[in-house]
Amino acid sequence: MSYHFVRSSSCWFGNSPKTLTSWATHALPPFAYVRRESCPAEKKGGINGGIISTIRDDTPFFTVPLTDIKIRQAKAGNKPTKLTDSNGLYLLVNPSGSKLWRYKYRIAGKENLFAIGEYPTVSLQDARAARDGARELVKKGLHPSHARQEIVSARINEGKATFRAVSDEWLAKKRKTWTERHFGEILRMLEADAYPYIGNRPMRSLTAHDVLALMRRVEERGSPSVAIKLRQYVSNVFQYAVITLRADTDPASVLRGAVLKPPTENARALSREELKRLFRQLPAYKSRRTAIAIRLLMILFPRTIELCRARWEEIDLVAAEWKVPPEKIKSRRLHIVPLPKQALGLLHELQEMYGDRGYILPILHSNRTRPHMSRATINRAIDYMVPDNPDPITGHDFRATASTTLHEMGWKDEVVEMQLSHKDKDRTRSTYNHAKYLPERREMMQAWADWLADVEEEASQDGGTAIASITDR
């Protein structure tokens, strides 16, 4: 046991000195701590004005907790001054006048400091609360500063972990391997049906209920197929968020089958009478642009979306060819469409109407999401012209009509299939056969356009009443 001298001033509490006996029996308040100090007089072997007392090294000394008044009254000195509160919390008063809260703690025997904040921005009450939270972390062997940095990082990353932010990142990576058509389709779908509702929500806050609400909204407007695709794309975004540690699960995955797939409506060959009914209505339709689009679909029988996205740089009016780029076509190969004289006349008319730059069927309103005509515009126009048809007519039906009729006219199957641009399973062969049967196809396309002209002539001779038209938007 070691003893040392303590100055009389060191043993005062309030206005009266405490004896050794009273020290031993005094109940310690929570802000008491043990001072281990040696008196200089003890080392010199003299009392030096103090009294001798046999106080052990672990004798408890009291510190009076800080108050707001004491803190406000604390003056800056020439050197930094510490105002001790309790349990490791103190206020550092700098010569500059700043007052900084610090928490002193030990982990693995090493002393550390945790900066809590500046007074009065951080009040005494808040500083103590921060100290208590830090103490709990220290008990677990964790550094409070590390934990705080994780919280700050989490808040910063939260802005990078919204559905829109993660989706944009996923799209940017996928764009390298997708066609522009496919990329544009997904982007437009997310912009229309996902971003307005969950775009700014953190990924971890989204549930299956939120995704189902997106799907139901699309389904209720009559687009179940779009709702099914939307679920898949939202699921893809969640899967990317999971592997980049910004989500824990993919709530969209459990919704597979939540919207039933509509029955597939296969394209059908139109009868001669159906074609004649349509031909009788075309001249009366006030949107000449849409009427031309329908005529081009009938004559060239491409996929409807391929015509809607056609650009003037793909059209060679001199060579009478439309070269559809691989990225715009389902078969993923360059596709040449010979242009019969009837199609050339329609294209010249479009050129006079809108110029020869950009899309051949440009959108007429700047507030639309697409820069070109949509399939829906064409199909609505057809529905309007033949509203009482037993089976609805779509733009895709013209492909089946051409295929059936051309085979009946005696054209070889391989020539017809090549012009339909059906996908060739042999990728190597499909890369080089875009010009195959081109002379035969050119002759066939003119024969087909002439056949349609004969049907239209019959329709005009048969007579019939055209429906009062509207202008499409």
Buried (B, 14 or more C-beta within 10 A) or exposed (E): EEEBBBBEEBBEEEEEBBEEEEBEEEEEEEBEBEBEEEBEBBEEEEBEEBEEBEBBEEBEBBBEBBEEEBBEEBEBEEEEBEBBBBBBBBBBBEEEEEBBBBBBBEBEEEEBBBEBBBBEEBBBEBBBEBBEBBBEBBEEEBBBBEBBEEEEEEEEEBEEBBBBBBBBBBBEEBBEEBBEBEBBBBBEBBBEBBBEBBBEBBBEEBEBEBBBEBBEBBBEEEBBEBBBBBBEBBBBBBBBBBEBEBBEBBBBBEBEEBBEEEEEEEBBBBEEEBBBBBBBBBEEBEBBBBBBBBBBBBBBBBBBBBBBBBBBEBBEBEEBBBBBBBEBBEBBBBBBBBBBEBBBEBBEEBBEEBEBEBBBBBBEEEEEEBEBBBBEBBBBBBEBBBEEBEEEBBBBBBBBBBBBBBBEEEBEEEBBBBBBBEEBEEEEEBEEBBEBBBEBBBBBBBBBBEBBBEBBEBBEEEEEEEEEBEEBE
